[in-house]
Structure formats: structure tokens, C-alpha cells
Amino acid sequence: MIMARERVQSAGVFAALSALLTHVELPESAPLILDCGAGTGHYLHQLLDAHPDSRGIALDLSTAGLKRAARHPRALALAWDLWEPLPLLEDSVDLLIDVFAPRNVSEYARVLRPGGTAVVVTPRQGHLAELRETGLLGMQGEKLDQLLSQMAPGFGLPESTQRVVSAIPVETDLVADLVFMGPAGHHREHAELRAHAESGGVSHITVDLDVSLWRG
């Protein structure tokens, strides 16, 4: 599943999201970036490269993903349950990102410094709709409404919510990887997904996301 995620990210499926994240403003002096649910550290690495004075911490339960996250010389990768108190001091984080991960709002509010930025990415109803239509993925709920309700006690309303939408041409292997890298991958075989993708004739997928930003 981690290798499938790497292939999807290397193919540039989420390049528009990466570009948006790297343009988030950071302090000039040694900012600390926290990636909650970092996986392979793909987005964290791009942020660190875009901000040469920054340092980063990747939190995830997947040790296979964290081995990859730790490859960046300015990244610390920790195996951590996001529902537990985060292993950081109060008011210590300049930028916190959460891409499709669980959200421990009270802990996010505790570790984010005054004036810091929290960015949370959630899928819209149209995200990967082509894969749902072929039965490769299940249906999803209204993620933005859930997010705003969850974040309100610690952060109030977001300063901004920006939509990221793009149509990406895909081949059969990439379709299978997109399914295999997510929760559905726990219950499916890659070869089965590839055969299903081939018979479904999916030639492109829609990336459709909400990127919500809060200031601490």
C-alpha cells in the first residue's frame, strides 16, 4: 500500500495540492512544520524543500511510510497515534498540515503557536468519482461540513477554504494504485483491482478537494 501511494504521488496526481501547500506563508526564521498522518512524508518533503530554513516532524502509525518520511535530512519521523497527546510542546508549531487524516483538534490547538497556520485537506463529493462509479470505491459523506463542525471548538471558522480540482489521465495500473493506497486496499488484492479497473475502462480521474486554512 505504501508503494502504491508512492507511485501515485510520483505520477503527479496530487501535484495541484502540493503546489498550493508550498505557497502557504511561513515565518522566515526556522519554522517548524508538523505533518499529521504524514504517510511517506510526500507533502512534508515538498514543504521542507520550498522553505530551506524549516524543520519538519512526520507523525503516522505506518512504520513503512515513516521510513520514507525520515529520508529528508530536516525531517523527524515518529510512529504516533494521533488520538494520543501529541509529542510536542505547547505553542511550538508554525505550520500544521493534515491531509485526509484523523483530526485531534484539541491537541492541534495546543501545539500550534499564536499566529501559526493549520491546513486541513478533505475530499469533496466529486473526488475520485469515476472509481466509485465503477464500484472500486465506496461512497463518501460531506467531508467539509464534518470538518468545520470538528474544528470549530478549537479554531472557530477557517480563514479560507480553497477548492482544488483537476482531471488527471490515468492508466490501469495507476487506477489500481489509487484504490490500493487507501482504506479499501486492506480488503482487496492489487491484481483483482487491476483487472476490475481494466474492465471498467477508466481513462481519467477527478481530484476534487477542499483545502481549509486556520490561523492560530
N, C-alpha and C positions, 0 to 999 in steps of 0.2 A: 504493500500500500504506500509506503514511503517512497519507493522508487517510482511508482505511478505518479505520485504528487510531484516529484522532481521533474519527470518528463513533461507533465502538463505545464508546470511553471517555466521550464526551459523553452517550451514551444511558444511562449508569449501569450497564452490565453488570457492572463490577468495583467497584461502589460499596462493597460489604461489605469487600473487601480494602482499599480506600482508607481506610475508617473505622478498620480495625484498625491500619494502618500509622501513622496520625496520632496514635494513642494510645501509641505507644512512647515511653518516658521518655527525655528528653534533658537534658543539663546546662543550667543556667539562663543561663550566660554564653557567648554567641556560638558555639553548637555548629556543627561542620562536618558536612554530610551529603553522602555520596558515593553517587550512583546509577550502578551499573554495568550497562551495557546499557539506558540510560535511554530510548531511543526519542525520543518527543516531550517527555519530561520531565513527563508527567502526574502520576506519583506524587510526584516531587520537588517540583513546584509546590505540591501539596497539603500536603506536609510543611512547606515554607517558609512557607506561609500560616498553618499551625497553630502555628508557632514563629517569631514575628516577629523574634527576635534571631538566628535561624540564617542560615547561608550554605550554598550548595549547589554541587556540581560534578556535571555530567552527562557521562558517558563513553559513546560509541557510535560505530559506524562509519558510520552513516547521516547524511550532512550535511543531508538534507531534514528528518529528525527533529530534529537538533540546532539547526537554525534556529528551530524551535518551542520547544525546551528553553531556548534563550537569551533568550526573551522575558520571563522573570521577572527583575526588577531585581536579585535577590540570587543569581542562578544564573550560573555559568560553564560553558559547553558546549564540550567538547573532542572532536574526532574522534580516537578512540583504539582500538587493538586490545587487547582485554582480556587476550590472551595475552602481551603485552609487559609489562615492568616498568611499574607504574602511575606517573603523573607527580605523585606526592605524597611528602612527607617521611614518614619512619618515625614511627609513633605520632601521626598528625596528624588522624585521622578519628574523630568521635564516633559517627556512625551510618552504616553501610554497608548499602545495600539492593541486592538482586539479584532481579529479577522475571523468571523464565523465561530468564535469560541464562547464557552460559558462566561458569564459576567458576574464577578463578585463585587458588586457596586460599592458596598461599604469599605472594602479594602482598597478599591481603586481610588475612592475619595481620600482615604487616609494617606496613601503613598504619593499622590500627585501633589506637587508643590503649588502654592498660590501663584497663579498666573501660568501654570503649566497647561498642557493640552492633552485631552483624551480623545481618541478617534476610534469609533466602533463601526465595523463594516457588517452589514446584514444583506441577505438576498431579497430581491423583490419577487413578486409573483411570476414574472416572466423569465427569471433566471433559470437557464438550462431547460426551458420549457420543452424543447424538442426531445430531450431524453425522457421526460415524463410522458409525453405523448406516445412514445414507443414502448412504454412500460419498463424502462430501465431505471427510473427513479420514481419514488412516491411523491404525493402532493405535499406542499408545504403551506403553512399558515401565513398570516400577515405579520411579518417579522418586525417591521418598523414600529408598528403600534405596540408590540410587546416590548421592544427596546425602550421606547420613550417612557412607558409605564415603569419599567425596571430602574431606569437611570434617574428618574425624577427625584426620589428621596435624597440621593447624594449629590446630584448635579443640576437639578432643575431642567429647564428646556435647553436643547442644543443651540449653540451659536449659529450653526448652519447644518443643513443636510443637502448633500450634493449627489445627484444620480450619475452613475457610471454605466453606460450601456454601449455594447458593441456586438457586432455579428462576426463570428470567427469561423472560417472554413476549417473543417476537420476531416481526418481520415479515420478509418475503422479503429485502428489501434489507439488513437487519441480519445475517441468516444469511450472505449472500454476503460481507459485510464481515468477518465473523468468520473466514471461511476465507481471504479475500484478504489479511488483515493478517499472517498467519503464513507460515511457510516454504512451505506449499503454494501460496501466492499467486504465487510465482516461476514456476509452471508452468501457471497457469490464467488464463483471461480472465474479467473480472468479469461480463460478460454471460452467459457459459456457467455460471458459478456461480449466478447469479441464477435462470436457467432451471432448473437442477438443484434448487435449493432450493425453487422453486415447485412442481415436480413431486413433491418428497419430502414436502411437507406438514408441515414442521417448524414447530410453533407455540410451542415453548418450548425453551430450552437449560438445561443444568445447569452451573453454575460450581462446581467442586469442587477445592479447593486445600489444600495444606499450607503453613503459614507457620512456619518454624523459626527460632528465635532463639538466638544465642550471645552471651555476654559475653566481652570481650577480657581 
